[in-house]
Structure formats: structure tokens, C-alpha cells
Amino acid sequence: MSMKTSSDKMPTEAAYGAQQIARYFIYLANRESKPITNKKLQKLLYYSQAWAVAGLNKKLFNDKIEAWIHGPAIRDVYLEYKDFGANPINTPVNEQDISLIQPEDKKLLDEVWSVYGKFDAAYLEQLTHSEMPWQEARQGLEANTSSENEIKLDSMKSYYSAKFAKGV
């Protein structure tokens, strides 16, 4: 992804709620007949925010990303789809549900889907666990300790900006 990085402060407000972005990923999964679980959805939301802050110097959504045991999670989105358990989310999403997402943001989300959408939730969990933003937010916690610690946008921006600069 060709990202333009900037040291400017990120805007304080975002254009969307995490629920809107979640519906877009569910839409993509449904369109391609690829299963998407709540855990996988959480990781896609995390990476979409990470790419937006690191590459576009903006927040996609204002919702707090927490460092849960199984990786980054957004509580409200988790609760919305928790009844599916580990099963694929089968909620229908139509084009009208995602019509307010701007084309340039859909492009970013499509790229995140292209890179991470092919992986299952377990792989994405391990991937996030290996990366500094989640590790920093979990610092000092035992592996199986619940947490509401926020994964800070500054940490995400710093870590992923360096990865983009290296072309990774």
C-alpha cells in the first residue's frame, strides 16, 4: 500500500463508528463467500485503524481498541456479534448499509481485506500478539488476565509507520 506518512497530529474526530467499518468487512466477506468470525472481525478493525493512523494520518473511528487476551477488540462491536460465538457472522449487509463510507476509505478497507482477509482468526490473533502496540498495552499482565487497557493510537502510528517505511 502506498501510504503517505505525516508527523502532523491526527484529527481528534473520526468519520465513522467502528460498527460502520465492521459492516463493511461483513459485506466484503458475504460478497466473497468467505467466513468472518467476531474474532477475525476485531483484528480487521484493528488493522484498518492502524493503517489509517500510520498511512493516512487519520482515525477511521473513535471507538477505543482494547488489548484483550485474544488480541485487539472493540467492546461494542464484540457485543453486537457475540451471539455468533466462534461461528461465522451471517448478518446480511446491503450496499445502502455501507453507502456513507467514502471511496478513499473503502479503498483502504479493501486493501486491509486483501492483505488480512485471507487469514483465519487464530493466525490474526498470533500476528497481533507479536506486534508492539498490543504488547505495550498488555505490559505487566499475565497471559490470561482480562484487560480494558487501550491500545494507543500513538503506539499504532509509530509502529506501523516504521513498518510502512521499511516496505513491510
Secondary structure, 3 states (H helix, E strand, C coil): CCCCCCCCCCCCCCCECHHHHHHHHHHHHHHCCCCCCHHHHHHHHHHHHHHHHHHHCCCCECCCCEEECCEEECHHHHHHHHHHCCCCCCCCCCHHHHCCCCHHHHHHHHHHHHHHCCCCHHHHHHHHHCCHHHHHHCCCCCCCCCCCCECCHHHHHHHHHHHHHHCC
